[in-house]
Amino acid sequence: MRLYDRRDTIHSILEHKAIPMTELIGRIRGFFHYAKKCAPVIGWKWAIGDRILRRLGIKEVRIKVKGLAYRVVSRTATSDIFEFTHLLGWRQVPFDLPIRPTFIVDAGANVGYSALRFQKEFPGAKIVALEPEERNAMQFKKNCAFYSNISLETAALWATSTRLRIRALDAGANAYQVEESPHGEIRALSIDEIMQRHHLPRIDLLKVDIEGSEKEVFSHPNAKTWLRSVGMILIEIHDDLVAEGCHDAVERALEDSFDFRGHIDEYAFYVSREIAEGRPGEGAPIEQKSGATDSCAESLDI
């Protein structure tokens, strides 16, 4: 099923009123300025394609990704395509994990591309995703509803289970910050409650991209307790969004029991020392793949 009628679109283009040459030249320059700015991040194909789709009024595209059974939805005129290229497209970085995770928690799941990457890399793993923003959660459901092993909580990750409100009202849907409020519109869950609700005996891989809330999560006294159940952590630290303290809070929480193993794309990667020492019964070593491009998009539906 197509998202628009091509004949109607072409007809509307042909009937579009002529514009002065100077204005046309200005639009073309603006177009290529935008494309040149975005191309290093998402590639020329998407930098040009996204701009054209916007002009045609197309809101979404469906992309076929090698290794996934169903097409992936991406909204135009949003950051979706940037997230897609990094997690499922040509800019993705190979995972180099010491064990194959069976239980994964994806905090800050956005529209589902990270959960789909985990699904593709670790088929059969139980994936619990958290995304508090309603529009992103709707897109997540479009992308992940076909996979029975992926669950979504429309909620934020926080130190305790509580209610939150948005603090940065002018931030985009993929980058706003929150704070506790008894009458807040956002539900928040702690790691302990997530594990109880979804019957997780442990978390082999915890991915955290929560726009500065990691300071609250990792600085709380209960962090030392739930971290005993976590094997590996991928975390994007946002000291640029919070005045200070995110990096220090994470480092203090992890210093006694985790080792820093470098970065995987934009995420800092930490491994529990128990896994590094060969903790039994929690995942198997991963057979590494060569290259990062064998799972890029194959085709596009508009």
N, C-alpha and C positions, 0 to 999 in steps of 0.2 A: 504493500500500500504506500503510495507516494504522499508526501506532505503538502504538495501543491499541484496545480494543474499547469503543465508546461505551456499549453496553448494560450491560456489566459495570461500568463506572465509575458510571453513573447508578444502577444497582442498589445498589452499595456505598454511595453517598451517601444513598439513601433509607433504607437499613438502619442508618445511622450513629446511635449512641445520642444521645439528647437531652442537651444541656449546660445548666447553669444560665444564667439570663439575664445575670447579672453577668459571667460568663466570656465569654459571647457578645459582650456590649458591649465587653469588653476586647480581644477578638480583632478586632472591627471597627475599633476605634480604632487598634490596632497596624497593621492592614492599610492604613488611610488615612494613617497616619504614614509608613509605608514608601513608599507610592505618592507622597505629597507630596514626600518627600525625593528620589526618583528621577526624578519627572516632568520637572524642568527639564533633565535630561540625556538621557533616552530617550523622553520624551513620555508622556502619560497612558495612551494605549492600551497601550504596552508595560509601563509601571509596574504597571498593574492586571492586564494579561494574564499577565505573568510570575508574579505572586503566585498567581493562580488556577491556572495550570498546575502550579505546585509543589504546591499543595494536592491537586490531582487525581493527583499522582504521575507526571506526564508529563515525561519526561527530555529530549526533543528536539522541535523543531518544524522544519518545512521552509517556507521563505519564497520566494515568487516575486519576483524582482527584475527590473524592466524593463531590458532591454539584455543580460541573461544568458540563455543557452539552458537552463540547468538550475537547479532550486531550490537554495537555500542552506540548510544545516543550522545551527541554533543550539541550544545546550544551555540548558536552564533552570537556575536557581540557580547561574549562573556569570556571569562578566563578558562572555560572548559577545554579549549583546544590546547592551551599551554599545559594544563594538567595532563591531558591525553598524550601529548608528544613525549612527556617525561616518563610517564608510567606505562604506556602501552604502545607508543609510537617510536619513531626513529631515534629519539634521544634517550631512551631508557638505558639504564645501567644494569649490568648483570648482578644478581644477588650472589653474594659470597658468604653463605651462612654455614656454621659448623655442623648443624643438624637440620633435618627436615622437620619443620613445625607441624604439629597435629592440631593444636589449639591456638588460634590467633585472635587478638583483639585489635581492632583498627579504630583508634580514637581520633576523630577529625577526618571522617571518611569522605567528605565532600560529596561528589556525585557518583562515587562508587568505583573509580578507576583503580585505586589502590587495592580495594577488595578483589576486583577482577584480576589484577596482577597476581595477587596471592592465590586466587583460584587457578590461574593458568600455571603458575610455578609449582603449586602444591595441591594438586587436585585431591579432593576428598577431605582436606583439612576443614575443621569447624571454624568458621570465621564469624565473629561478632563485631559489628560495626556500630559506631556512634556518630551521629551527625545532628546537631541541634537546629540548623537552619531549614525551615520548612521547604523552601524551593529546592534546595539541594537534596533534601530527603526525598522529594517527589522524583527528581531525576535519578537518584540512587535506586529507587524501586523500579523505574523503567529499565535500568541497566542490570540489576541483580536479581529481580524477582524470579527468574527462571532457574536459579541455582538454590536447591533446597538446603545446602550446607552453609549458606550465607544468611545471617540474621541482621536486622537493623533495629537499633534503638534510636528513636528521634529524641535524642538527649545529648547533653554535654558531659564530658569527663570532668570530675571535680574531686576534691579531697574527701568530701562526704556527700551523701545523697541529700539534696536540698533543692531550692529554687534559685534561679539566676535571672538577672536582667541584663540587657545589652548596655554596655558602657560607652562604646564608640559608635554613635548612631550614624555617622557618615561613612562608616567602613562598608566595603562591598560584602556580598554574601559569602565570599570565601575567606574573609579576613576581618572579623569583628571580635572585640573583646567583651568579656562579661564580668559581672560581680554578683555576690550573694545579695538576695533580696527576698524576704518572706512572701511577697506577692509577685515575684518575677514570673515572666511568661515562659521561661525555659526550664525544663526539667533537667536535673543533673544527677548523675550516678557515680558512686565510688567504685573502685576496682573490686572491693569485696562484694558489693551488691551485684555487679555484673557477673562475677563468678558464680554467685548463688543462683541468680535468675536463669543462667544458661548452663548450669551444671558442669562447670569447667573444673576439672581436678587441678589444673595448673594453666599457665599461659606460657606457651613456648616462645611466642613472638608477640611483643607489644609494640605497636606502631603509634606514635604520639605526634600529632600536628594540630595543636589546640590554641594557637595564636596568643601565647603568653600565659595561658592558664596552667602551664606546666610548673610555674613557680608555686602556685597553691597546692597542686597535686603532690609535688616532690618535697616540699618543705614541711608538710603536715607530719606530726609525730607518727601517724599510722603507716607512713610510707615504708618504714623499715620492716613492718610486718608483712604487707602484701608483696613486697619485692622478693620475699623468700619463695614465692610461687611463680616467679617470672624467670624465664631462661635467657631471652634476648630482647633488646630494646632498640628500635629505630625511632629517633626523636629529632624533630626540627626545633631548635631552641630560638626563641624570639626576644632576645634582649633589645632588639630594635623597636619592638612594639610596647614593651613595658619599660618603665624608667630604668630599672636595673634589677639584677638578682636572679633571673631565670637560669642562667648558666651555673651560677654558684649553688643555687638550690638543687639542681640536678646532680652536680658533681658531689656535693656533700651527701646526698642520699645514696649515691652509687659507689662511693669511694671504698667502702669496706667489703663489698661483695661482687662488684662488677669490674671488668676491664674494658677500657676504651680500645676499639679495634679500627678506628679511622672513620671515614665517611662513605656512605653509599648514596650517591647523588647528593641531595641537600640534607640528608639525615645523618646525624651522628649515630654510630653503631656501638652498642655495648653488649658484652657477653658475660653471663654469670660465671664466676670462677668455678662453680660446681660443674657446669657444662664443659668448661675448658679442661677440667680434670677428668672428664668422662663420666658424668652422672648416668647411671644405668636406667634403661626403660623410658627415656624421654626423647624420642626421635632418633632417626638414623642419619648417618653422614650423607651429605648431598653429593650426588654425582654432578660435577660442574659442567655447564654448557659453554660452548665456545661462541663468542660474539653476542651482540645485543640486538641485532637487526632481524633475526629469524622470526620475530613475532610482530613485525610492524603491520600497519594497515594494508590490506590487499585491495579493497574496493570501497566505493562510497555510494550511498543511496541518498538522494535529496528529494 
